[in-house]
Amino acid sequence: MEPQTGLLKIGDFARAAGTNLRTLRYYEELGLLAPTKRSEGGFRYYRTVDLHRVRSIQMLQDLGLSLEEIGGILSCRGDEAEQRTLLDRVEAALARQEELIRARLERLEQQRRGLLEAREKLADCGECDHAPSAANNWCEPCAQNGRSLPAALSALF
């Protein structure tokens, strides 16, 4: 930190933000972040409050928003007339992310059910005299009940 200005050099700022110089320069190129000051030598300096902006960008990316979407959200900041637009954009982006997460959770739940079914069937396999082999088509279908194996188990046999 520069004691007389309270500004952070880009390297110190990157460390504090938990990112790297390349990412900060890319954010600047996209208009997501701007240095507070540049030295005569071209060094970038940032305020400590700019860390909040970087962390907001990171949080929105973690939610799955693209940098383009984040740029659209951040471009509305500051102007009172555009506050409603900002809130609407944030709400729409969060609603999209919530739907994506809901769909991802549904897929994960289907996978979990498939794994439970495969584990239950595998417990039955422990009682069976047949071992999966090419001679019995890897137990597909099951020699005990003639039904197809659960997909997660069939893929392993």
N, C-alpha and C positions, 0 to 999 in steps of 0.2 A: 504494500500500500504506500502510496506517495503521501508522506505526512502533511505536506503543505496543502494538498488538495483533497485528501480523503478518497482519491480515486485508486482503483485497482488496475494494474497492468493486465493485459490480456491473459498472460500465463497464470497469474495469481487468481484472476477471475475464473478462469477455466477450472482450476483446482477447486475453488470454493463452490463452483456450480456442479462439480462432479462430471465434467465433460472434457473435451479437448479443444485445441485451437481450431482444428479443421471444422468441427461442428459449429463453433461460434462464428467463424468466417462464412460458413454456409448459411447460417441463420441471417447473417447480415446481408448476404447476397440475395436472399429471398425477401428481405425487408421485415423480418421478424424481430430483429434486434439491431440496435445501432449504438456504436460507442458514444459515450458522452463527449469524448475529446480525443483528438489525435495530436501526437507530439510532432515537432518539426521533422523528426526522423520517420514519421508514419506509424509510430506505435499507438495501438488502441488502448484507451482507458475507459473503465466502466465504473458506475456508482454501485455501491453495495446493494441498493434497492433494485438494480437490474437483475440481481439474482432471482428475485421473485418472478420476473418475466421468464427467465430461462426455466425455472422450476415449473411454471405454469405450462410452458411449451412441452416440457418433458411429461408432465402429468396428462396433458391432452393427447400426446402421442401414445402414452401407455393405455389410454382409453380406446385407442385405435383410430384417432383422427389423423388425416393426412396433414402434411405441413401446409398444403394449399388451404385446407379447411381452417387450420389454425390461423393462418394469415388473414383469412376473411374475418374470423372472429376478432382478432387483435386489431384489425384496421379500423374498427368502430370505436375503439377506446378513446375517451377524452371528450368528444363532442356530445353535448347534452341531447341534441336533436337525434343523435344516432344511438343513444342508450337503449331505446326500445329495439332497434335493429340488432344491437349486440345481444340483448337478452333473448330475442327470438332466434338468432343464429346459434347461440349456446344451447338453448332449449332443444332446437332441432338436432343439433349434433349429439347431444346427450341422449335424446330419444333414439336416434339411430344406433348409438353405441349400446344402449340398453337392449334393443332388439337383437343386435349381433351377439351380445352376451347371453341373452335368453336362448337363442338358437344354439349357441355353442354348449350351453349347459344341457339342453335337450339331447344333443348328439352325445355328450359325455355320459348322460344318464342311460342312453341306449347302449353305449359301449359297456357301461358298468353292468347292466342287466345281462348282456351277452357273455361277459366274463363270469358272472355268477352262474349262469346256465352251464357254461363250459366247465366250471369247477365242480358243479353238482354231477355232471355227466362223468367227469374224470374220476370222481369218487366211485361211481358205478364200475368204471373200467378196472379199478383195483380188485374187484370181485370176479372179473371175467377171466376165463381160461384163454381167450384169444389175445394175442399181442399184435399191435399194429405192424403190418409188414406188407410188402408188395404182393405176397401170395393172397392176402385177404383184402386187397385194395385199401390198405391202411385203415381197416375197420370202417370203411364208408360204403354202405350203410353199416350201422351197428349190428354185430352178430347176435346180440341179446334181444333187441327189439325191432330190428329191421328199419329203424328210422335214421334219417340223416343226422350226422353229428352237428352240434352247434358250430357255427362258422369259426369262432375263435379256436375251437379245439381241432376242427377239421383242417385248418390251415397249418397246424403244428404236426398233424399226422400226415 
